[in-house]
Every structure is written in structure tokens, then in C-alpha cells.
Amino acid sequence: MHACMESRRSMVKCPAPFLSKTYELIERPENGHVVSWSEDGTSFVVWSPQEFSEVLLPKYFKHCNFSSFVRQLNTYGFKKSASGRWEFRHEKFRRGRRQELGEISRKRCEPSIFPSTLEPCKKKKKGEEAPDMDSSYDQLLLEENKSLQRQNSELLSQIAQFKDLQEKLLNCLSQYVSTST
């Protein structure tokens, strides 16, 4: 029976093509050196992102952009489950459970709190007061801008500290090398 046909109790939902194709490419034994299930079958690992991008993505998805593939996984609720390797997990995406793919759906985008179009700020003329900020959106944008400026300043300060530390480390290293030779 076709997975998308009506059962006696309820309609079985067809999985998204992205999920079916991803499942299929992981299942294929000839792809195992590039992508495979984890040992317990609850996640999958892309062992060779470069080969995955160059060979498998164009074959299954008509593009060769690994980051686009990862973004697509994210839209379906997959999580990266291991540091140091490209391992992804979803509770409904498991080895031997193709029938659960139809239960995976795309995340809905949260509506933005910002207006879809923003008017540019009007420059004030000399001696003129700043325009009223009666809009809560304007206030929110100003607060966000101030927050981003603070974060930027903090990051620039950290960069300066790290550059200073790097310089000190290089000086120590050069002294050590010159005294040991």
C-alpha cells in the first residue's frame, strides 16, 4: 500500500520531499562513507561534508550548498547533536521508521514584531527638535540599536584585548625560540 493512501482509520500524511530524499540518501549503503545513520539509528552523520555537497546534494536536491541543506534541516526541527561532527537528530527521523516522516512538519515562522516596511529617519534641520517617538516600533528599534551598539563596543574591546594577548604570546614565543637555539 502506498504510504500516502488513505487508511481505514485516518489519512496518512505524505512526508515532505526533502525528508523523503534525505532519508533515502542515508539509507543507501553506497553512501555510507559520506553519510550514514548513527550506531543506534536515532541520528545521522555527514562524515564528509565536501563529498556530500559535491556528489550527493546535486544528485538528490539539484544544488550543492551544504549550508542550505543544514538550514532546511533546521526548518524541520532537526538539531545538531554532536560537537566536532555534522550529526543531526529529530525524534521522528529514525532508521527503520520511514512511516514517521509524515509526522514531521516545517516550523512556522514567528511573525516579526517589526513593521514590514520602515520609513527612513528624517534628518532634522539646524535648530529643529527631533521628531516625536510616539510609535512603539520606533522606540523598540532605537532600544535594539542601542543594545547592538553596546554589544559591538564590547566585542571591539574584546578583540583589542585578544590582539594584545596575541602580541604578548608571540613575544614570549620568540624569546623562548631565540634562547633555546
Disulfide bonds with the S-S distance in Angstrom:
Cys4-Cys14 1.78
